[in-house]
Amino acid sequence: MRRPGLFVGVLVFAALVYITLNSLRSEGPGSRGVPEGEPLPPFAVPLALSSLDGDANVDPERACAVRGPRVLNSCELAERGPVVVAFFAARSERCDEQVDVLDDLLARFPRVGFAAVAIRGDRDDLRKLVRRRGWRLPVGYDRDGAVANRYAVAVCPTITFAERGGRVIATALGPQKAREIVDRMREAGA
C-alpha cells in the first residue's frame, strides 16, 4: 500500500529546509537596516507639510540633485554633519513617541541632521500629526515605501545613524531611549 501523504510531506519538508538554508545565505539587506560601513542610500522625498506631491526619488544617480525647501534629501543632510533618520508609521503611538525623542534632542545637537520619514499612510493624517505634536525636525513622506525598502525597514521605528559624508555607523531597531540615541550620535561624530 502506497502513502501519497507521506511523499507530499517529505517534499514539503525538503522545500522548507531549502528555503531556510537559502535565506540564511542570502546577501540581501533583509530587515536589519543599512549595513554598518555602507553609504546612506540617497533619497529625496516631499516634506510632509509641503505642497510638493510625488513619490520618493531613490535613483542613486539623481536623488542627490533633488533639493529645495519642500524636499527632505539624505545627501543634503549628510553634507552638514552626522545624520539620524527615523523611519516610522504614522499610526503607531510607539513610533510617534520615538520621533518626539529625536525632536527633543534637536536643540541640544544643532550639528546633527535629524529627520523622520513617514512610510506610506494618509498624508493629511500625517500633516495633522506633525502639527499636533509640534515636531520641528523635518518629516518626509515616503508615499510608495521606496525609501523604506532601500533602508530595509521592517520594524517601527528603525533609526539609521551616519557620520558626516553619509557612512552608516549603526541601525537601531525598535524604540530607543534618549541616552542610547545620544551614544550612537557620538559614535557618528556629534
N, C-alpha and C positions, 0 to 999 in steps of 0.2 A: 504494500500500500504506500503510495507516494504522498508526501506532505508539501503541497504548494505553499502553505502558510509559512513553514519553516524556511523555505527557499527565499521567499519575499522578505522575511525578517532578516535573514543573513545579508541580503542585498541592501536593505535599508541601513543596517548597522555598518556595513562596509562604506556606504556613501557618507554617513555621518563621521566616521573615522577619517575619511579622505578630506572632507570639508574642514574638520577641526585641525588637522595637520597642515593643510594648505593655509588656513587663517593664521596659524602661528608663524609660518614662514613668510607671510606677506610683508612687503616693504612699504605698503601704503601708509598714510598718516593715521588711519584708524580714528579713534575718538580721543586721542591724547593731546590734541593741540599741535601747534607747530613745533617740530623738534628743536631742542636746545642747540644753538650754534648756527641754525639756519636763518636766512634773512626773512624779515617780515614779508609775507606775500602782499604785493601792492594792491591797494583798492581805493576807490573813490565812491562815496555814497552821498545821496542828498541828506542834509541835516534835517532832523525831524521837524523842526519849527520853520523851515524854509518853504518857499513856494516851488522849489525845484522838484520836478516829478520825473521818475525814471528808475530803472534797475541799476544795481551796482556795476561799476566798471572794474573788472578784475584782470583785464588784459595786462600781462607783465610789460608789454612794450608801450602801452598807452595810459594806464591808470594814473601814473605819477604826474602826468601833464594836466589832468582834470582838477582844476583848482578854482577857488573863488570863495566869496563869503557865504555861499549856500551849500558848500561841499565839505564833507569830512574826508580828508586824504591822508592815508597812512604814511606816505612818503614825506609829506609836509610835517607831520608830527615828529618823525624820526630825524629830520634835519635840525630841529630845535633843541633836542635833548633826549633823555630817556623817555620811554613810552610805556604807558599802562592802558591797555584796551580791554574793556569788559564786554562780553557778549551775553545778551540776556533776552528772555521772552517777557514781553510787557505785561503779561497777566499772571506773573508769579511774584507774590509778596516777598519771598526769599530773595529773588533776583533784584527786585526793586530796592530792597534794603542794602544789597551789595553795592548798587550804584550810589546810594546815599553815602556809604562809607567812602567811596572814591571821591565823591563830591566834597565831602568834609575835609579830605586831605589836599584838595586843590589849592587852597590858600597857603598851606604850610610848605608846599613844594612847587613854587612857580616855574621852575625849570623843567618840570616833568610834563610831558604831553599826555594828559589824561583824556580819555574818550570812552564812550559807550556805544555799542552798536545793537540796536533792537532788531531781532530776527523775525521777519515776517509780521503777521498780525495786522490790525487795523491802524492806519496812520493817524486818523483822527483821535482814536483812543490813546495812541502814543503821545500825541501833542498834549492832550489833556493831562496825562500822567506827568510829563516833563514840567508843565506849568504848576500842577498841584503840588509836586514835591519840591519845586523851586530849584531844580538842577541847573548849575552854572556850567558844568563841563559840557563839551559838545556831544550831542547824541545823534548818531547817524541812523538811517533807516535802510535796512537790508531787505527790501521788499520781496525779492525772489530767493533769498537764502544763499546767494552765490558766495558772499564773503564768509559766511559761517561754514560753508563747505570747504573753502580754501584754508580756513583756520582749523578744520577738523573739530568743530564744536558739536558736542553731543550732550554736555552737562550744563545746566543753568545754575549759576553763572560759570563761564570759562573766562579766565583773565590771562592775557598774554603780556609778558614783560620783555622789553627790549632795551638795549643800550642805544645811545645816540648813534645814528647811522643805520639802525634797524636790525642789528643781530639779536636774535631771540636768546634770552638768558633763562627763561622759565615759563611754564604754563601752569596755572593753578586751576584745579577742577573743583567746583563746589564753593560754598561760602567761605570767605577768608576774614579773619579778624584784622583790624586796622594795623596792629603791630606786625602781622605776617606780611601784609602788603608793603609796609614800610621796609621791612627786612629785604624783601625781593627788589624793591626800588633801589635800595642802597647798593645791592649787587649790580644793578644796572647803571650805577653811577650817579644816583640822585644825591 
